[in-house]
Amino acid sequence: MNEPRALVLSGLGINCERETAAALRLAGARSERVHVNGLETDPTQIDGVDLIVFPGGFSFGDRLGAGQALATRFRHRRTSTGGTLLSALGRFVAKGGYVLGICNGFQILAKLGLLPNTDGEGRQEVALAENMSGRFEDRWCRLATATRGPAAALGGLGPIELPVRHGEGRLVFRDDAVRRAVGDRSLNWLTYVDGNGAPTSEYPANPNGADLACAGLTDPSGHVFGLMPHPEACVSAYTHYNWPRRRREGSQSTDEGDGLRLLRTLVRLVSGTSSVPME
C-alpha cells in the first residue's frame, strides 16, 4: 500500500490534533501537523498532500457556534498568495484530494458548504445544531457504515462503537430537497444504530437527535467526509469501556480499536490516489 501524506490542522483552539495525527500514522499514513496561521502564510505546504484533516476540539472556543469562527476565517481571510483557504480546499478536492472532518471539523466543513454539497454550489445545506438533550454528550455509540454510495469503500466493517463528545451534533437539513438528495444518493455514510443494528432516533443510542440518524456525511464525489464520533479516541481495543465483554462475545477479535479500523479503511482509499499538487 502506498503511504499517503496527511496534513492535520492545529491551533486556534483545535485540541485533538496530536492524537489524530498519531492515529493516522498507526493507520498507515505519513501524517504531520500544520498550524492554520502557518498555512495562511504559506499555502504551498499543501503541495503533494493526499488528505487534509480537520480534527475535533473547540476552535475559537466555539464562539458564535461550533466551528463558525474558523469556517468564516477559511471563507474570507486572504492567504499570502491572495486566495482564501476555502478556495484552496476546493481546488484540492477537484484535483482528487481527500478531506476529513472530525466533530468540530465536521461542523466546520458543513458551515463551509463542503458537506454534503449536493448541488455542487458549495452553499451551506446542513447544520450541526444543539443536542436535543440540551447538554454536552460524552458517550459511546453504536454505528453502521454505508455499503453503497460514494462512501461504500469505507463500509463492510460491521457495527462499530466509537465515542462522541459534543454539545452541537444534531444534523438538521436546510430543506426537504437536501434531505431527499442525501438519502437518494446515500451520502449518509455513518449512522447511529440500536442494539439490533437498525437506524434509530431514540436517545441515547442517537445521542443528539440527528435527522436520518446521521453520524457522518460524505459529498457526492466521495472525497470529503465528516463525522461526529471520534475514531482517534479508539485506536486500541482496550480503550473501549467494555472491552472484556466484547472479547468474550467475539465482537472484538483483535487489539485494534474500531476507530483505527475505520481510519485504516480511509487510508486505504486515499492510498489509491497520487499526490495532488496545489496552486
N, C-alpha and C positions, 0 to 999 in steps of 0.2 A: 504494500500500500504506500502510495506517495504520502509524504509528510506535509500536509498543508500548513500554511502560515496563518496564524490567528492573531489579531490585534484586539486587545481588551482595553476598553476605555477606563480611565481613572480620574480622580479629582472631583472637586466641586460637590462633595457630599456622597459621591458614589463610594460605597464601602465594602463591596463584595468582590472587588477586582482580583485580589490575591488568590482567594480560594477558587475563583472561576478560572484564572489562568492556570493554576495548578491542576484543576480537574481536566482542562483541555489537554494539558501535557500528558496526563495519565491516559486520556482517550486517544492519543496518537498524534496530536497537533504540535506544531512548534509555536508556542504562544509567548507573547510579550505584552507588557502593559505600556500604554501611552497616555499622558495627561491631555485632557481636552484642550487646555491652553497651548500645549506644545503642538497639537495637531492643527490648531488655527494658525500658529506661527509658521509651521512647515507641513502643509498638506501632503507633500511628496512622501511622507512617512507611510502612506497607504500604498505606495507603489509596490506591486508584487504580492500584495496581501490577498488571501483567498477568503477569509472570514473576518468580519468585524463584529465585535460583541459589545453590547450594552449591558453591563451587569446589573444586578439588583442593588438596592440601597435606598438612599434618600437624597437624591440630587437636589441641591439648593434647599435642603430641609423640607422638601415638599411644599414650599411656599407657593401660593397661588393654585395648589393642587398637585397631586403626584405627577412628576415629570414635566410639568408645564413650563417651568423656567428654562430648563435645559433644552426642551424642544423649541422654545422661542429663540433661544440663542442659536441653535442649529439652523433655524429657518431664516434668521435675519442678520446675524452678525457676519461681517465680511472677514475672510481669511487674508493672509498675506498675498495671495495670488488674485484677490479681487472677488472670487465667488463665495458662496456660502457652503458650510459643511453639508447642508441638505442637498444642494445641487451636486456636490461631490459624491454623496451616497447614491443619488440617482444614477450617475454615470457608472459608478462601481457595480451596481446591480445590473444595469443594462449590458455591461460587458461580461457578465457571468459570475460576479462575486456573490457571496452569501452574507447575510446579516442575521444576527440572533439577538433578541432582547429578552432578558430575564426579569420578571417582576417590574421594578421601576423602569428597566429597559424596554419592556413590553409597553408600558404606559407611554413612554416617550415615542416609540415607533407608531403607536396608534395616533397620538397627537400630531405627529409629522405627516400623517396620511399614507405611510408606507404599509400599514396593515389596516384592513385587508386589501385596500386599493382595488376594489372590484372593477372599477371603470377605467383604471389606468391614469386617472387625472391627479392623483396624489392629494386628494381632499380628505379631511378627517371624516370617517364614516362610522367609527365606533368610539366609545369612551370606556374607561375603567372607572366606574362610579363607586361611591362609598358602599361598603359591605351592607347587606340587608340586616345583619345582626347589629349594626350601629357601633361595632367595636373592631379593634385590631384582632385579626385571626392568626393564630400561630398553632398550626395543627397538621397532622399527616393526612393525606388524601389519596384515595384510590383512583387511578386514571386509566383510560384506554387510549391507545394511539390509532389514528386513522389507517385503514388498509387500502384506501383508494383516494384519488385526488392528487394534487401536487405534492403532498407530503407522504405519499404511500411508501417511499423509501425509508421513512422513519418508523413505519408500522412493524407489525409482526413480533412485538416484544411481549404480547400478552398483557394482562393487568399489571401495572406497576404502581408503586407507592412512593410519593415524594412529599416533602413538607412545603406548606405555604406559610407566608408571614407578611401580611399586608393589611392595610386599612381600606384600600380602594382597589378592589379586584373584580367587581361585578360588571361583567361585559354587558353593555347596552348598545343597541344599534341606532343609527341616525333615523332610519325609517324602515318600513316593511320591505322595500325593494332591496336594500342592502342585506337585510336578514335572509331574504329568499336567495339572493346570489351566493351568500356564504354557504347556505345549506345545499343548494343545487350544484355548486362547484366543489363541494367537500373541502372547504377552506378551514373548517373547524377540525384541526388535526389532533387536538388533545382534549379529552372530555372527562369531566367528573362523573364517576360511576358508583353505584351502590355495591353491596356485597355480592350481588348476582351478576355484576358486570353491565348493568343497564344504566344509561344516562339518567341522571337524577337532578331534580331541582330542590330536593329535600335537604335541609340543614341537619347535621353538619357535614354530610357527605359532599354536598355542594356548599363550600364554606362561605360563599359570598352572594349567592343568588344569581349567578351569571345566567343570562339567556342562552338557550341551546346547551346548557350545562358546559359551556365552553371554558376550558382552561388554557387554550392556546390557539392561535391563528397563524395561517400562512397566507401569502399573497398568491395570485394565480400562477406566477412563474415558478413557485416552489423554491425561491431563493431568499425570501425574507420570512423569518419565523419569530414568533413571540409566545411566551408562556408565563403564567403567574407562578407556578411551583418553582422550586429551586433545585435543579439537578446537581449543582455543585455542592449542595449540602448533604448529598447521599452518594459519595463515591465508594464507601465501604459498606458492606452488608451489616457491619456491626454498629453503624450509626443509626440504623432503624430502631425505633423504640421497642419493637417486639421481635427482634431477630431470633431469639431462641425458638419461639413458636413457629416462625416461618421456616426455620431449618428443620424442625421436627416434622412439619406438614409437607415438606418437599417443595415449597414455593420459593425457597432460596437455596439454590444448589451450588453457588459459587461465593467467593469472598467479595465479589464486586457488588456495589450498591446499584439500585435501579437508576440512579442519576448518572452514574458512569456508563451504564449500558445504553442509556438514551443518548448521551454525548458521543459515544463510540459510533452509533448509527449516523449521527450528524457528521462526524469527522470522515466516515467512510464516504458519505455522499459528497462532501466538499473535496475529498481527495481525488475524485474523478475529474476535477477541473484543473486547468492550467492556471498559473499565477496570472493575475489580472492587473496590468498597469493602469494607473490613474493619471488623468490630466493634471 
